[in-house]
Amino acid sequence: MEPLPEPPRPAELDPETKTWSAGRPLFRVHDASPANRFNPGQGCGRFHPIRDGRGQSIPTLYAADEIDGALSETVFRGVRGPGGRIHRADLEPLRLSRLALEADLRLVDLTGLALRRLGLTRGQLLEAPERLWWKTARWAEALHEADPNVCGLLWVSRQCDTARAIVLFGDRVDPSRLRPDGPAEPLRGGRGFQRVCEAAGRANIVVVQ
């Protein structure tokens, strides 16, 4: 695997941006907290935890424009290859929600040629293993600082390449701009569990009862 370089100084970055329009579908898998609540910096993901130029923690929120994308970036994230397994018990705390975006958001584009513009490949940034997430998070910090008008990052979901995934910066997006659109669906049972099983079947992932 080609190594991921350290990000340059934010002033040296000139990222492409795209607009995520109000009204575009936005799906999120989350715990029992409100669907529009940002992660204050707990845990470790591809683009968190991150800090601003003053060293202050930046809350983050991950979502996708398709249900399969939201599930792929969370429930199926650790599954390696076809025939992998997830356990129904692990779905217990999780919910699936749709959010209604009340204003357009400007996002750093990490797709196609826009990723190449940054001197990066998909393999380096978006397919880096978990042990290198501390390094991919440093890129998120640099891109956050490079443009004070961007609200987050946009990329093609690693496991579901028909979906666009995003992470939003909590210091630039007010949670009130993300309104829950309908009730959250628990993934442990009912329609939420049915959605997980349908997506798992398409991906040849086994759901262990």
matplotlib code that plots the C-alpha trace (Angstrom):
import matplotlib.pyplot as plt

x = [0.0, 1.3, 2.0, -0.1, 1.9, 1.7, -0.7, 1.0, 0.3, -3.3, -2.3, -0.7, -3.9, -6.4, -9.2, -12.1, -15.5, -19.0, -22.4, -24.6, -28.0, -30.8, -33.4, -30.8, -31.3, -29.2, -29.2, -27.4, -26.8, -26.4, -26.9, -29.9, -29.0, -30.8, -30.2, -28.7, -26.3, -22.6, -19.9, -18.0, -14.7, -15.1, -13.7, -11.6, -12.8, -11.3, -11.8, -12.1, -11.1, -9.9, -9.0, -9.0, -6.0, -6.4, -6.4, -10.1, -12.0, -14.2, -17.4, -18.3, -21.3, -21.1, -23.9, -24.6, -27.1, -28.2, -29.3, -26.9, -24.1, -25.0, -25.0, -21.8, -19.9, -21.1, -22.6, -20.6, -17.5, -15.4, -16.6, -13.8, -14.9, -18.0, -19.2, -18.3, -20.6, -22.3, -24.2, -27.7, -26.9, -24.4, -27.3, -29.0, -28.0, -28.2, -30.8, -31.3, -32.5, -33.2, -32.2, -33.7, -31.0, -32.4, -29.6, -26.9, -23.6, -20.2, -18.0, -14.4, -14.6, -12.6, -13.8, -12.3, -9.9, -10.5, -8.7, -5.8, -5.6, -4.6, -1.8, -3.7, -5.2, -8.3, -6.2, -4.1, -6.9, -10.2, -9.0, -6.3, -6.6, -7.8, -4.3, -3.7, -6.9, -4.9, -3.1, -6.2, -7.7, -4.7, -5.8, -9.3, -7.8, -5.7, -8.6, -10.8, -8.2, -7.5, -11.0, -13.0, -16.2, -16.3, -18.7, -17.2, -15.8, -17.4, -16.2, -17.4, -18.3, -15.5, -17.8, -20.8, -19.5, -22.9, -23.2, -21.7, -20.6, -20.0, -18.6, -19.7, -17.8, -19.7, -18.0, -19.5, -22.9, -25.5, -27.4, -30.7, -29.9, -30.3, -33.9, -34.9, -37.2, -39.5, -38.9, -35.6, -35.7, -34.1, -31.8, -32.4, -35.9, -38.8, -38.2, -34.7, -33.6, -35.2, -33.2, -30.0, -30.8, -31.7, -28.4, -26.4, -27.9, -26.9, -23.3, -23.2, -22.8, -24.3, -26.4, -26.0, -29.1]
y = [0.0, 3.4, 5.4, 8.4, 11.5, 14.1, 17.0, 20.2, 23.4, 24.4, 27.6, 25.5, 23.5, 24.5, 21.9, 21.6, 22.0, 20.8, 21.9, 19.5, 20.9, 21.4, 18.7, 16.1, 12.8, 12.5, 9.2, 8.5, 5.5, 6.6, 5.5, 6.4, 10.1, 12.5, 12.0, 15.5, 15.3, 15.6, 13.4, 15.6, 13.8, 10.4, 7.3, 7.1, 7.2, 8.0, 11.7, 12.2, 13.2, 16.5, 19.9, 23.4, 25.8, 26.7, 23.1, 22.9, 19.7, 19.8, 17.8, 15.6, 13.9, 11.2, 10.5, 9.4, 10.0, 6.3, 3.9, 1.3, 3.9, 4.8, 1.1, 0.4, 3.2, 2.0, -1.5, -3.1, -1.1, -3.8, -6.7, -8.0, -9.5, -11.5, -14.1, -11.9, -11.7, -9.2, -10.1, -9.0, -8.2, -5.6, -3.7, -3.2, 0.5, 1.6, 3.6, 4.7, 8.2, 10.5, 14.2, 17.1, 19.7, 23.2, 25.0, 24.2, 23.1, 23.6, 20.5, 19.6, 17.2, 14.0, 12.3, 11.7, 14.3, 16.5, 13.9, 13.8, 17.6, 17.1, 14.7, 11.8, 8.5, 6.7, 3.9, 6.3, 8.3, 6.5, 2.9, 3.4, 0.7, 1.6, 1.7, 4.8, 6.7, 9.0, 10.1, 10.5, 12.6, 15.0, 15.5, 16.4, 18.9, 20.5, 20.7, 22.2, 25.0, 25.5, 27.0, 28.6, 28.4, 24.6, 22.7, 19.2, 16.6, 14.5, 11.2, 8.0, 5.3, 2.8, -0.3, 1.1, 3.1, 4.2, 6.3, 9.6, 9.8, 13.0, 14.2, 17.6, 19.9, 20.8, 24.2, 25.3, 23.4, 24.2, 21.0, 22.9, 23.0, 19.2, 18.3, 14.7, 13.8, 11.1, 8.7, 6.9, 3.2, 0.8, -1.6, -4.5, -5.2, -4.1, -2.2, -1.1, -4.8, -5.6, -2.9, -4.3, -7.8, -6.7, -4.7, -7.6, -10.0, -7.8, -7.7, -11.4, -10.6, -13.0, -11.7, -14.0, -14.1]
z = [0.0, -0.9, 2.3, 3.2, 3.3, 6.0, 5.0, 4.0, 5.9, 5.5, 3.6, 0.9, 0.3, -2.4, -2.3, -4.7, -3.1, -3.8, -2.6, -0.7, -1.5, 1.0, 0.4, -0.7, 1.3, 4.3, 6.3, 9.5, 11.8, 15.4, 19.0, 21.2, 21.3, 19.0, 15.3, 14.8, 17.8, 16.8, 18.3, 20.7, 19.8, 21.4, 19.7, 16.6, 13.0, 9.6, 10.1, 13.8, 16.4, 15.1, 16.5, 15.2, 15.0, 18.6, 19.8, 20.5, 19.7, 16.7, 17.0, 13.9, 12.3, 9.7, 7.2, 3.6, 0.8, 0.7, 3.4, 2.1, 2.3, 5.9, 6.9, 5.0, 6.8, 10.2, 10.7, 7.9, 8.4, 10.0, 7.7, 5.5, 2.2, 1.2, 3.7, 6.7, 9.7, 11.9, 15.1, 15.7, 19.3, 18.1, 16.5, 19.9, 20.5, 16.9, 15.0, 11.4, 10.8, 7.9, 8.4, 6.5, 5.7, 5.9, 4.0, 1.4, 2.8, 1.1, 1.5, 0.5, -2.4, -1.9, -5.1, -8.5, -9.8, -6.7, -4.6, -7.1, -6.9, -3.2, -4.3, -2.8, -4.0, -2.8, -1.4, 0.7, 2.3, 2.0, 2.2, 4.8, 7.6, 11.0, 12.4, 10.2, 11.0, 13.3, 10.1, 7.9, 10.7, 10.4, 6.8, 7.9, 10.3, 7.6, 5.2, 7.9, 8.4, 4.7, 4.0, 6.8, 4.6, 4.3, 6.5, 6.1, 3.7, 0.9, -0.5, -2.2, 0.4, 0.7, 0.7, -1.2, -4.2, -5.4, -2.2, -1.1, 2.5, 4.4, 7.7, 9.0, 11.2, 14.4, 14.7, 11.4, 11.2, 13.8, 14.7, 14.3, 10.5, 10.5, 11.4, 12.0, 9.1, 10.6, 13.5, 14.1, 13.2, 15.7, 13.8, 16.3, 15.1, 12.9, 9.7, 10.7, 11.1, 7.8, 6.1, 7.6, 6.4, 2.9, 2.6, 4.2, 1.7, -1.3, 0.2, 1.0, 4.7, 7.2, 10.1, 13.1, 15.3]

ax = plt.figure().add_subplot(projection="3d")
ax.plot(x, y, z, "-o")
ax.set_aspect("equal")
plt.show()
